[in-house]
Amino acid sequence: MLLLLLVYIFVVSFKLWDATVQCLSVLDVLMSLAVYSGASDGVMCRPEFQYSKEPFMEIREGRHPCITRTFTGDNFIPNDTTIGLPMVMFKELLASTVEPA
């Protein structure tokens, strides 16, 4: 009976539990990155966070953490990575690909 009551409370409050778990997972990732950057052998930068309704991440001259610990050569080329597209760029891209009627 007690288990049934707990399940009922969980189901009724699911949206609150889901939001809480989502927030904790983001906090976990950010804390992990902070701990790693504090113990890093190489140069790390501080990320810039900006509010946006669209998911977007941009990394300039990035290095994978394993590279900084294992690669000893001097000919490594850092990589730029973009995930998502800011809405302004998306609208410009869309406008440039639509042919006029």
BAFI-3210 file (N, C-alpha, C; in Angstrom, 3 decimals, decimal comma, padded with zeros to 6 digits):
// residues 101
n [1|2|3|4|5|6|7|8|9|10|11|12|13|14|15|16|17|18|19|20|21|22|23|24|25|26|27|28|29|30|31|32|33|34|35|36|37|38|39|40|41|42|43|44|45|46|47|48|49|50|51|52|53|54|55|56|57|58|59|60|61|62|63|64|65|66|67|68|69|70|71|72|73|74|75|76|77|78|79|80|81|82|83|84|85|86|87|88|89|90|91|92|93|94|95|96|97|98|99|100|101]
n.u [000,820|001,933|003,930|002,371|001,151|003,430|004,188|001,945|002,142|004,516|003,781|001,784|003,304|005,091|006,057|007,385|009,378|010,706|011,680|013,384|015,295|016,364|017,569|019,456|021,061|022,232|023,649|025,410|026,994|028,191|029,599|031,360|032,887|034,059|035,614|037,357|038,670|040,035|041,953|043,499|046,259|046,880|046,231|043,233|040,058|037,622|034,234|031,709|028,493|025,343|022,012|019,628|016,985|017,291|019,083|022,586|026,067|029,407|032,732|035,958|039,119|039,475|040,518|040,593|040,284|041,857|043,869|045,472|046,735|048,053|049,224|052,285|053,499|054,296|052,720|049,963|046,697|044,330|040,738|037,699|034,366|030,915|027,746|024,419|022,596|022,556|019,485|019,358|021,384|020,325|017,929|019,005|020,435|018,340|016,877|018,678|018,659|016,133|014,368|013,297|009,843]
n.v [-001,192|001,234|001,532|001,831|004,280|005,952|005,681|006,820|009,490|010,194|009,990|011,952|014,211|014,282|016,125|018,042|016,430|015,616|018,084|018,737|016,646|017,154|019,678|018,973|017,247|018,970|020,618|018,695|018,113|020,654|020,976|018,815|019,566|021,868|020,804|019,183|021,119|022,519|020,706|020,312|019,771|021,367|024,483|026,079|027,529|029,932|029,337|031,159|031,921|032,336|033,482|031,779|030,831|028,851|025,806|025,847|025,578|026,583|025,940|027,110|026,542|024,072|021,358|017,904|016,513|014,194|014,458|016,542|015,292|013,087|013,606|014,542|015,850|018,735|019,503|019,565|020,394|022,574|022,260|023,698|023,647|023,516|023,291|023,118|026,040|029,491|031,314|033,634|033,232|030,914|031,829|033,584|031,764|030,161|032,063|032,573|030,233|029,871|030,119|032,949|033,483]
n.w [000,000|000,803|-001,119|-003,409|-002,847|-002,877|-005,577|-006,785|-005,856|-007,100|-009,832|-010,038|-009,538|-011,643|-013,631|-012,101|-010,898|-013,229|-014,239|-012,131|-012,236|-014,774|-014,346|-012,380|-013,880|-015,736|-013,974|-012,965|-015,239|-015,687|-013,265|-013,455|-015,686|-014,627|-012,535|-014,028|-015,630|-013,690|-012,911|-015,082|-017,352|-019,470|-021,235|-020,428|-021,201|-020,160|-020,438|-022,266|-021,394|-022,795|-022,926|-024,831|-026,957|-028,738|-029,013|-028,925|-029,528|-029,613|-030,342|-030,401|-031,804|-030,457|-028,335|-027,741|-024,489|-024,061|-025,941|-024,979|-022,907|-023,996|-026,486|-027,798|-029,826|-031,901|-033,966|-033,866|-034,902|-033,853|-033,564|-034,824|-033,708|-034,267|-032,978|-033,638|-034,658|-034,546|-034,415|-035,984|-037,919|-039,024|-040,191|-042,093|-043,682|-044,581|-046,040|-048,087|-049,525|-050,506|-053,441|-055,341|-056,095]
ca.u [000,000|002,828|004,561|001,348|001,022|004,630|004,090|000,916|002,716|005,497|003,077|001,111|004,328|006,110|006,680|008,325|010,515|011,434|012,422|014,448|016,332|017,020|018,450|020,580|021,971|023,008|024,586|026,427|027,913|028,964|030,538|032,399|033,781|034,825|036,623|038,361|039,488|040,905|043,032|044,069|047,669|047,010|045,526|041,780|039,419|036,352|033,163|030,761|027,126|024,389|020,649|019,119|015,883|017,744|020,306|023,735|027,365|030,505|034,062|037,000|040,452|039,298|041,339|039,993|041,099|042,850|044,981|046,386|047,481|048,794|049,903|053,484|054,014|054,007|052,009|048,525|045,881|043,077|039,536|036,500|033,164|029,662|026,582|023,244|022,736|021,773|018,305|019,658|022,104|019,410|017,024|019,796|020,708|017,075|016,535|019,592|018,415|014,781|014,366|012,152|008,747]
ca.v [000,000|002,387|001,645|002,362|005,703|006,626|005,718|007,805|010,828|010,426|010,204|013,248|015,260|013,900|017,288|018,622|015,508|015,673|019,353|018,639|015,758|017,875|020,698|018,293|016,702|020,106|020,987|017,645|018,328|021,872|020,716|017,926|020,372|022,755|019,987|018,787|022,261|022,876|019,721|020,110|020,076|022,361|025,760|025,994|028,839|030,032|029,451|032,269|031,435|033,347|032,966|031,617|029,871|027,773|025,155|026,224|025,544|026,840|025,763|027,599|025,990|023,102|020,144|016,875|016,373|013,112|014,956|017,341|014,401|012,026|014,058|015,295|016,523|020,167|019,774|019,379|021,494|022,664|022,186|024,458|022,819|024,238|022,415|023,983|027,233|030,589|031,563|034,680|032,593|029,974|032,599|034,063|030,601|029,781|033,080|032,485|029,013|029,897|030,838|033,841|032,933]
ca.w [000,000|000,868|-002,426|-004,305|-002,521|-003,383|-007,038|-007,105|-005,619|-008,174|-011,106|-009,962|-009,543|-012,619|-014,287|-011,136|-010,811|-014,498|-014,269|-011,130|-012,766|-015,875|-013,751|-011,729|-014,891|-016,257|-012,911|-012,923|-016,363|-015,448|-012,177|-013,974|-016,520|-013,747|-011,845|-015,009|-016,046|-012,572|-012,785|-016,415|-017,579|-020,529|-021,123|-020,530|-021,255|-019,453|-021,437|-022,180|-021,479|-023,229|-023,002|-026,183|-027,047|-029,604|-028,533|-029,748|-028,870|-030,541|-029,759|-031,316|-031,538|-029,389|-028,222|-026,901|-023,272|-024,187|-026,758|-024,159|-022,007|-024,685|-027,693|-027,455|-031,017|-031,992|-035,203|-033,679|-035,412|-033,100|-034,385|-034,495|-033,724|-034,073|-032,840|-033,676|-035,484|-033,979|-035,235|-036,974|-039,011|-039,658|-041,055|-043,239|-044,521|-045,190|-047,041|-049,223|-050,288|-051,083|-054,732|-055,445|-056,920]
c.u [000,868|003,508|003,599|001,157|002,221|004,616|003,069|001,453|003,723|004,809|002,403|002,111|005,395|006,806|007,701|009,564|011,372|012,268|013,594|015,603|017,077|017,988|019,669|021,556|022,821|024,049|025,724|027,461|028,790|029,987|031,674|033,395|034,637|035,932|037,733|039,263|040,429|042,091|043,774|045,548|047,843|046,252|044,033|041,216|038,127|035,245|032,307|029,368|026,215|023,017|020,210|017,991|016,276|019,006|021,464|024,995|028,446|031,826|035,068|038,353|040,421|040,265|040,577|040,881|042,148|044,065|045,979|047,231|048,378|049,618|051,109|054,062|053,629|053,221|050,501|047,790|044,575|041,875|038,448|035,303|031,957|028,531|025,364|023,534|021,941|020,636|018,564|020,372|021,208|018,477|017,760|020,092|019,453|016,701|017,427|019,341|017,039|014,833|013,137|011,105|008,500]
c.v [001,262|002,617|002,246|003,861|006,490|006,743|006,761|009,234|011,170|010,759|011,573|014,396|015,025|015,101|017,954|017,742|015,574|016,950|019,318|017,784|016,440|018,922|020,059|017,721|017,806|020,535|019,973|017,834|019,550|021,683|019,806|018,679|021,309|021,996|019,603|019,959|022,707|021,940|019,509|020,477|021,228|023,633|025,527|027,408|028,792|030,195|030,688|031,687|032,589|032,710|032,902|030,602|028,677|027,135|025,446|026,125|025,747|026,716|026,229|027,083|024,997|021,935|019,161|016,701|015,274|013,564|015,716|016,464|013,417|012,510|014,919|016,042|017,992|020,511|019,509|020,618|021,518|022,723|023,120|023,520|023,707|023,219|023,314|025,185|028,342|030,942|032,625|034,074|031,624|030,692|033,127|032,922|030,171|030,770|032,973|031,251|028,978|030,725|031,732|033,245|033,763]
c.w [000,000|-000,482|-003,447|-004,084|-003,039|-004,902|-007,467|-006,939|-006,707|-009,487|-011,119|-010,081|-010,599|-013,249|-013,369|-011,002|-012,075|-014,586|-013,293|-011,641|-013,912|-015,332|-013,089|-012,746|-015,509|-015,227|-012,812|-014,034|-016,112|-014,334|-012,643|-014,840|-015,675|-013,025|-012,814|-015,379|-014,937|-012,425|-014,099|-016,472|-018,565|-020,233|-021,306|-020,600|-020,457|-020,484|-021,200|-022,360|-021,845|-023,287|-024,457|-026,153|-027,912|-029,012|-029,484|-028,915|-029,930|-029,785|-030,802|-030,849|-030,378|-029,475|-027,346|-025,670|-023,355|-024,984|-025,891|-023,241|-022,746|-025,872|-027,322|-028,652|-031,039|-033,255|-035,086|-034,178|-034,628|-034,050|-033,887|-034,619|-033,473|-034,035|-032,732|-034,550|-034,834|-034,935|-036,296|-038,170|-039,762|-040,625|-042,286|-044,209|-045,272|-046,307|-048,277|-050,088|-050,929|-052,366|-054,794|-056,403|-058,151]
res [m|l|l|l|l|l|v|y|i|f|v|v|s|f|k|l|w|d|a|t|v|q|c|l|s|v|l|d|v|l|m|s|l|a|v|y|s|g|a|s|d|g|v|m|c|r|p|e|f|q|y|s|k|e|p|f|m|e|i|r|e|g|r|h|p|c|i|t|r|t|f|t|g|d|n|f|i|p|n|d|t|t|i|g|l|p|m|v|m|f|k|e|l|l|a|s|t|v|e|p|a]
***
